[in-house]
Amino acid sequence: MDIFFIDIRYPLAHPENMKKTLLTLPEDLLGNVQKISGAATKSGAVVTAMEEYVRDKKLNRLMGRIGKGFGISLKELKKSRKKG
């Protein structure tokens, strides 16, 4: 397993808001993420993966709350939509 020094930077981010971190990552996994994401750099691939992870977690939390607010569970809501 190779060790990569990854400088994680958001476009237009200010240097005081960035953190340089040493990560040990499986080379094949990092390569797959870079290829799938279309990122030009390894840093870009890691940032993209992190952004998508956070977005997915927030979306899952929101979806879990939506059904509760209407007196129907998310599972029941999905089931009723399939019946159409």
C-alpha positions in Angstrom: 0.0 0.0 0.0 1.4 3.4 -1.0 1.2 6.5 1.1 0.0 9.6 -0.7 0.4 13.2 0.6 -2.9 14.8 -0.3 -3.4 18.5 -0.2 -7.2 18.7 0.1 -8.3 22.0 -1.4 -11.7 23.3 -2.5 -11.7 25.6 -5.5 -11.7 29.2 -4.3 -11.0 28.1 -0.7 -8.8 30.2 1.5 -5.6 28.6 2.8 -6.6 29.2 6.4 -9.7 26.9 5.8 -7.6 24.0 4.4 -5.8 21.2 6.2 -2.9 19.3 4.8 -3.3 15.7 5.9 -1.3 12.5 5.5 -3.6 9.6 4.5 -2.9 6.0 3.9 -5.2 4.8 1.2 -5.5 1.7 -0.9 -4.1 2.7 -4.3 -6.7 0.7 -6.3 -9.6 2.3 -4.4 -8.2 5.8 -4.9 -7.6 5.1 -8.6 -11.2 3.9 -9.0 -12.6 7.0 -7.2 -10.5 9.2 -9.4 -11.6 7.5 -12.6 -15.3 7.3 -11.6 -15.4 10.9 -10.4 -13.4 12.3 -13.3 -11.2 14.2 -10.9 -7.9 15.4 -12.4 -6.0 14.8 -9.2 -6.0 12.5 -6.2 -6.9 15.4 -3.9 -9.9 16.2 -6.2 -11.0 12.5 -6.0 -10.9 12.5 -2.2 -12.7 15.8 -1.9 -15.4 14.6 -4.3 -15.9 11.4 -2.4 -16.1 13.3 0.9 -18.6 15.7 -0.5 -20.8 12.9 -1.9 -20.6 11.0 1.4 -21.8 14.1 3.4 -24.5 14.8 0.9 -25.8 11.2 0.9 -25.8 11.1 4.7 -27.8 14.4 4.9 -30.2 13.2 2.3 -30.8 9.9 4.1 -31.5 11.8 7.4 -33.9 14.1 5.6 -35.7 11.2 3.9 -36.0 9.5 7.3 -37.6 12.6 8.8 -40.0 13.4 5.9 -42.2 10.3 6.5 -42.5 11.0 10.3 -43.8 14.5 9.8 -46.8 13.3 7.8 -48.0 10.5 10.1 -46.8 7.9 7.6 -43.5 6.1 7.5 -41.0 6.5 4.6 -41.6 2.8 3.8 -45.3 3.3 3.6 -44.9 6.5 1.5 -42.7 4.7 -1.0 -45.2 1.7 -1.1 -48.1 4.1 -1.8 -46.2 5.8 -4.6 -45.5 2.4 -6.3 -49.3 1.7 -6.3 -49.7 5.0 -8.0 
